[in-house]
Amino acid sequence: TIEQHKRNLSVNVNQLTKETAISSSISSQDELRDHLSAAKIEASRLRHDLNETSRKLARSEDDLSKASSNMIVLEKQNTQLIWTLQDKQEKIRDMDILIGCLEDAKDWIQKELV
């Protein structure tokens, strides 16, 4: 009968609606799995990049530490060179005074001999 046919159609529509919802849910789950998989891959790539950046930073810190140590050594050497230069300048002044005294003595001796 028509009523029976309507009920059958209603049952079929309900069944199709449920199957469509399940299929849509499965499709959504598959999409979510795909997004999750892509997110995991991206997280792995970012973790790799972070590790590489950390290694580079550690090398840079080591290089900076070495450069700092070298700079301290150079500053000490520079200070020693300055002291040596000042000592030599004092000796040159002393020699200039001595030369001046010797020239004065020579001049005095020459005057006395004449």
C-alpha positions as CSV (number, residue, x, y, z in Angstrom):
1,T,0.0,0.0,0.0
2,I,0.9,3.6,-0.2
3,E,1.4,3.9,3.5
4,Q,3.7,1.0,3.5
5,H,5.5,2.4,0.6
6,K,5.9,5.8,2.4
7,R,7.2,4.0,5.5
8,N,9.7,2.1,3.4
9,L,10.8,5.3,1.7
10,S,11.1,7.0,5.0
11,V,13.2,4.1,6.4
12,N,15.3,4.2,3.2
13,V,15.8,7.9,3.5
14,N,16.7,7.6,7.2
15,Q,19.1,4.7,6.3
16,L,20.7,6.8,3.5
17,T,20.9,9.8,5.9
18,K,22.7,7.7,8.5
19,E,25.0,6.2,5.8
20,T,25.8,9.6,4.4
21,A,26.5,10.9,7.9
22,I,28.8,7.9,8.6
23,S,30.5,8.3,5.2
24,S,30.9,12.1,5.9
25,S,32.3,11.3,9.4
26,I,34.8,8.8,7.9
27,S,35.8,11.3,5.3
28,S,36.2,14.0,8.0
29,Q,38.3,11.6,10.1
30,D,40.5,10.8,7.0
31,E,40.9,14.5,6.5
32,L,41.8,15.0,10.1
33,R,44.3,12.1,9.9
34,D,45.8,13.7,6.9
35,H,46.1,17.1,8.6
36,L,47.5,15.4,11.7
37,S,50.1,13.6,9.6
38,A,51.0,16.8,7.9
39,A,51.3,18.6,11.3
40,K,53.5,15.8,12.6
41,I,55.8,16.1,9.5
42,E,55.9,19.9,10.0
43,A,56.7,19.5,13.7
44,S,59.5,17.1,12.8
45,R,60.9,19.5,10.3
46,L,60.7,22.4,12.8
47,R,62.4,20.2,15.5
48,H,65.2,19.4,13.0
49,D,65.6,23.2,12.2
50,L,65.6,24.0,15.9
51,N,68.3,21.4,16.6
52,E,70.4,22.7,13.7
53,T,70.0,26.3,15.0
54,S,71.0,25.1,18.5
55,R,74.1,23.5,17.1
56,K,75.0,26.7,15.2
57,L,74.4,28.8,18.3
58,A,76.7,26.5,20.4
59,R,79.4,26.8,17.7
60,S,79.0,30.6,17.7
61,E,79.2,30.8,21.5
62,D,82.4,28.7,21.3
63,D,83.9,30.9,18.6
64,L,82.9,34.0,20.7
65,S,84.6,32.5,23.8
66,K,87.8,31.8,21.8
67,A,87.7,35.3,20.3
68,S,87.3,36.8,23.8
69,S,90.3,34.7,25.1
70,N,92.4,35.8,22.1
71,M,91.4,39.4,22.7
72,I,92.6,39.2,26.4
73,V,95.9,37.8,25.2
74,L,96.3,40.6,22.6
75,E,95.5,43.2,25.2
76,K,98.2,41.8,27.5
77,Q,100.7,41.8,24.7
78,N,99.7,45.3,23.7
79,T,100.2,46.5,27.3
80,Q,103.7,44.8,27.4
81,L,104.6,46.5,24.1
82,I,103.5,49.8,25.4
83,W,105.7,49.3,28.5
84,T,108.6,48.2,26.3
85,L,108.2,51.3,24.1
86,Q,108.0,53.6,27.1
87,D,111.2,52.0,28.5
88,K,113.0,52.5,25.2
89,Q,111.8,56.1,25.0
90,E,113.2,56.7,28.5
91,K,116.6,55.2,27.4
92,I,116.6,57.3,24.3
93,R,116.0,60.4,26.4
94,D,118.8,59.3,28.8
95,M,121.1,58.8,25.7
96,D,120.2,62.2,24.4
97,I,121.1,63.8,27.7
98,L,124.4,61.8,27.8
99,I,125.2,62.9,24.2
100,G,124.4,66.5,25.2
101,C,126.8,66.2,28.2
102,L,129.5,64.6,26.0
103,E,129.2,67.4,23.4
104,D,129.4,70.0,26.1
105,A,132.5,68.2,27.5
106,K,134.1,68.1,24.1
107,D,133.4,71.8,23.5
108,W,134.9,72.6,26.9
109,I,138.0,70.5,26.2
110,Q,138.4,72.1,22.8
111,K,138.3,75.6,24.4
112,E,140.7,74.5,27.1
113,L,143.2,73.2,24.6
114,V,143.2,76.3,22.6
